[in-house]
Amino acid sequence: WSAAAEPVIGYRVLRATNPAGPFSLLQRSPITATTFTDRSGVPGQSYHYAVQSLKLETSASGTYFNTSQSAFATGSVQGR
């Protein structure tokens, strides 16, 4: 995917077997790269992925993570 236009702390990658979801988060910490290799899926299985950028926001009520809308892609896990 392309990098976010605004400064972000990283990206979240989510995966589902159905394009309508539900989607599950694939890593605990945000990644900073604009690529991701899925090493936890079943080889040959087709998956639907969603990527969201994460930005740290500060307001009068505190600091929070703000996620972007998702960008979607479909792919399959290659054999190991």
C-alpha positions, 0 to 999 in steps of 0.5 A: 500500500502507499504511505499515508499522506499525514504523519502516522505512527504506523499501520494495522493489518487485519484479516478475514475469510469473508469480505464482509468480516469479521476481521481480526488484527494480525499484529499487536504493535503498529507496523511502520513499513508499507508492506506486510507478509502474512505468516500465520494463515493457512497455505493456499487459503484466500483471505481479505485484508484491511489496512488502517493507518494509526495516528496519535491524537491529543484533545482536551480530554486526553490522548487516543489512537485515531484509525483511518478508514480501511484500504482493502485487498484480497490475497492468499498465503503461499506455501511454507 
